[in-house]
Amino acid sequence: MSCEGRFQSELHRRGLRVTPQREVILSVLHSLHSPFTAEEVFQKVVNDLDHRIKLSTVYRTLELLRSINLVSVVDVDGRGNHYLHIEKEAPHFHLVCRRCAKVTGVGAEKALELQTSIREEFGFEVEVQRVNLPGLCKECRRRES
C-alpha cells in the first residue's frame, strides 16, 4: 500500500478527516531530500502549493505522520528536529554530528546487521529508522586535531 493509502486508512481508523492540508503536506515530503525541518516543509508548501497553510498545521501533521510511522524524527543536538520520510528510505540509522548538525544515514545492510545482532543477543527488536547516534563527523574531528 502506498504511503498515501496508509495515511488515509490510518486517519479513517482513528476517526480523523483527510484534509487538503494534510494531503498537500504529505505530497511535499516526496519532493524533499531527507532530513528536512518543519520550516522547510512549510516554505515548500507556501511557495509552491498553498499559501494559506500555517506552520502549526505542518507541525501537527508531521507529528501525526510520525505516529503512523510514515515519518521519523532526528533530534539534531539542540538544533531542532529534522524529519525523514520513511517510505522513501530503506531501513537505516542516523549518525548525527553534535557540532555541525550533519545527519548521515547508514545504509540498509549495516542497519539490518545491527538489528539482527541486537535481536539475537537480547531478543529486542530495534526500529532502525529511529536510531540516532550522536558524535563527531569526519570534518569536525579533523578540525579538532
N, C-alpha and C positions, 0 to 999 in steps of 0.2 A: 504494500500500500504506500502511496506517495506521502510525503510529509504533510501536504495539504489535506489529504484524505484522513490521515491520523489526527491532524489538528481538528478538523471539523467533527470527526467521530467522537473525540475526547470532549470537545466543547458540548456536544449534544448529551453525552453521558453525564456530564457534570451539571446539566441544566443551564448552560450558558449559551449566549447567542453568538452566531458567526456574524461579526460586524464587518463592514467595509474597511474600517480602520485596522482591525486585526488581520484581515486578508492582505491589505497592502503592506503592512509591516512584515508579514511572513514572506511575501513575494520579494521584498527588498533584500532579505537575507541571502537569497540566491545570487545576488549580484555583488555582494561584498566579500572581500577576502578576509578570512578569519586570521586572527581575532579582531573584533571590532567593538567599539564602545556604543552605548545607547545614544550618545550625541551624534555619532557617525550615522547611525540608522536614522535618527531624526532628521539630520541635514539632507540625507539622500531622499527621504520621503517628502520633505518640504520642497526641496529643489526640483525633484523630478515628477512627483505624483500628486501630492495633496498638501497644500499649504495650510489647511485647517487643522491638521493633527497637532496635538500638544505633546511636549516632551514627556509629561506624566503618563500619557497613553502609551508611549513607546516603552517606558519602564515597566508599566503594568503588564503589557503584552509580552515583553521579554521574560518577565517572571512567570507568567502563565506558560510560555513555551518551555521554560526550564522545568516547571513542574510536570510537564508532559514528556520530558526527555527529548525535546527537539533542539534545545539549546543547552550548552553547558557554560558555566561561569568560571573564569580565571581571575583570581584576585591578584593584581599586579602590584604587590607590595606597597599598599597605601596610595597607589595612583589611580585607584578606582577599578571597578570591574570591567573586564573585557569578556565578550561573548563569542562562542563558537557554535556554528550551525552544525549540529551533529550529523544530520542527514547527508551533508556534503563531505564529511570527514570519515575516513576509515578509523578503526579503533586506534587510539594513540593517547599519550600523556604529554604533559607540557613542562618544559624547563623554563622557569621564569627568572630572569636576571633581576636581582633586587636593586641594582644600581641604575641600569639604563631602561629597565622595564621591557626589554626584548622578550618575546614569547616564542619558543621554538617547539614545534610539535615533533615528538619522537614517534617514528613510524609504527605501523601495524605489527610488523614482525617482532620488534623489541617489546612493544606493549603486550602482545599476546604471550611472549615468553615470560614477562613479569607476572601477568595474570595467571598463567598456568603454574608457575613456580609457587606463588602465594597460595593458590587453591590446593596444590598437592601437599605443601608443608603445613599449612594452617587450616585448611578446609574453609577458607574465606574467599568469597567471590568479589574481586575488585572491579569497580566500574572505572575502567582505564580512562575514559574521556574526562573523568573528574579528578584525575590525579595531577596535582601541580607540585613540582619540585623546585623550591627556591634555591638560588645560588648565584654564582657569577658567571657570565658568559665569557667566551674566549677573549673578546676585545677588552672587556673590563678587567679581566685577570692580567692581561698584558700591560694595561695602564698601571696596575699596582706594582708591577715588577720594576 
